[in-house]
């Protein structure tokens, strides 16, 4: 298993390399962001340990760039102590996990093992179906580059559908994941919100993105 460590603190990078190699991993080290990005592009890695504060290019930029290029190598990002905003941005840019400095080496190993058990899978930070894009972090939606204004509930319904493209999603699924287990109102509220969405994301563009699967639920197509 090969791991890329992108860390500019020489002593820490060296300690991580020695420790991980002692565990049987093959380890490459990049001392700055530009070399880290180059290595991640050129070599297939089973996981990356990526610091945020790097010369040349920071960890957020590296992570976002790789995800935009459909590189889904599992990334463990190293954040600042008590850096809750760093942690949030790490996850929003596509990192799989984070650790705050200073950290326990034993815990870092456990996090890496967990990441590698999950394997490589697509985890886009921005959801896209055809020319419809939804960014959960910025709470924004656009179609063909034109911004769309959705209410919080409309956004939640669309996000759930976009996380299951091409699948039939039942009313019960939407009620469970967008409303809550205790919702006791009219279940037809789902139809109402699907109607709202169609008027905002489809009708102005002459599209038919949200299809009705009669008796089963709704399916999100590419809208072409």
N, C-alpha and C positions, 0 to 999 in steps of 0.2 A: 504494500500500500504506500503510495507516494503522497507526501504532504508538502505544500508550499507555505513557508512562513514569511510574511512581509512585515518586517519590523526594523526600524532604524536605530533602536537602542542596542548597541553592539553586544553588550553583556547579556541582555535578555535573549536576544536572537541566538547567541551562542549556546546559552543554557537550554533553550528550547530544542535546538538542533541535537545537542548531546543527549538530552533526556529522551527525545522521541526516537533517535537512532538506537538507544539502549533498549527501547521497547520493540525494536524490529522494523520500524518504519524507515523508508527512504525519504530524506528531507532535503529540500532546496530552500535557500534563504535569499531573499531580495532585500537590500537595505534602503530602497526608496520606492515611491509609488510607480514611477515609470518602468523600472525594471520588473516590479511585481506584476504590472499589467502585461508586459511583454512575455514574461514566463507563463502566466496563466493562459495566454493566447496560444503559445507555442507548444506547451506540454499538457498532457492530460493528467490531472491530479484527482485524488480521491477526496481531498479536503484542503481547505486553505485556512490558515490562521492569519487574520488581517488586522493590523493596527489602523486606527483612524488618523492620528497625526503623523503624517509622513512627508518628507521633502519631495517636491516635484508634483505630486498628485496625492490627494488624501484618500483614505479608505472608502469613504462614501462614493467618491467619483469612480474609483476602481470597481466597486461592487455594482453600481448603476450601469457602468459601461459594459461589464461582462453580461449582466442580465439582458441588456438591450441587444447584445449580440447572440442571445440564446445560449450562453455558457452558464450551465446550472450546477457547476461544482459547488458542493456544500461549503459555506463560508461561516467560520466562527470569528466574529469581530471583537477586538479588544477595545473597550471603552474606558473613559475616565472614571475615577472613583466618584460615586454619587452623581454620575452623568446621566440622569434619566432622559434628558433630551437626546443625548448621543445614542442611548439604547433604543429609543423610539425611532430615530432616524435610521439607525442601522437596520432595523427590521423593515422599515418602510422602503428602503432602497434595495431590499432583496436579500439581506443577510439571513441566515437560517437560525443563528443563535449568537449570544454575546456573553462576554465575561468582563467584569469591571476590574481594573488594576487597583491595587495588587491582587493577584489571584493565587489560589492553591494549584500547584502543578498536578496534584492528584485529581482535582476537580476538572482542570483543563483536559486531562486524558479522558475522563468520563464523558465530557461533552463531545470530544472528537469521536469516541467510539459510538456514541449515540447518533451523531451525524452520519457516520459511515454505514451504520446499520440501515438508516433510511435510504441511503443511496442517492443517485442523481435523478432528480425529477423536476419538471418545470414548476416554477413558483414565481410567475410574473408579478412584478410590483404594480404594473398597470395592466388591467384586463382589456382585451380587445376581441371583438367579434366583427368581422368585416371592417367597416370604417367607423364603427362605434367603439369609443374608448372610455374607460372608467378608471379613475385613479382614487383608490380608497384613502390614501394618505391625505391628498389635498381636497378630497370630497368634490371632485370635478368630473364632468361628463362632457364629451364633445362628439359630434358626428361629422366626419370629413373635415375636422378642424374647427367647426362652428360650435361654440360653447352652448350647452343646454342647461336650463335652470330647472332643477328638480327639488321637490320637498324632501325632507329627511326620509319619510316613509317610501316615497317613490324611488329614491336613491337605493334604499335597502332592498326593495323588491327587485330592482334591476341588477344590483350587485349579485344577489343570490342566483338569478337566472344566468348571469354572465359567468358565474363560477361553475355552471353546469351546462355549457353550450351543447346544443344538439340533443340534450336529454329531455325527456318529458318530466316536468316538475309538477307534482300534484298541488291542489289547493291546500291540502293538509300539511305538506312540506313547507309551503310558504307561510302558512299560519304559525307553524311551529318555530320556524327560524327567523321570521321577520316580525311577528307579533310576539306571543309567548305562550307557554303551556296553559296559563290561567285565562287566556282570552275566551270570553263567553259571549261575545257579540255575534253579529250576523256573519257567517263564513263567506257570504257573497261580497264582503268587503274586498276580497282578493280580486274579484272581477272588476270592481270599481277602480282599484288602483292600476290594474292592467290596462283598463280603458284610458286612464289618465296618461299612462306611459305611452300608449300608442299614439295619442294625440300630440305628444311632445317629441318622441324620438322617431316616429315613423311617418305620420301624416304629412308634416311639412316637407319631407324628403321623398315622398312617393314610395316609401319602403313598406315591407311587411316582415319586420324582424320577429315580433312576438306572434307565434302561431298558436292556435287553439288545437289541442289534441282532444277531440270530443269525448267527454266522459272520463278523461284521464288527467287533464291539466294543461300546461303550457310548455311550449318548446321555443328556445331562442335560436333562430336561424341567422345566416349572415345578412339577410335583408336585401339581397340582390334582386 
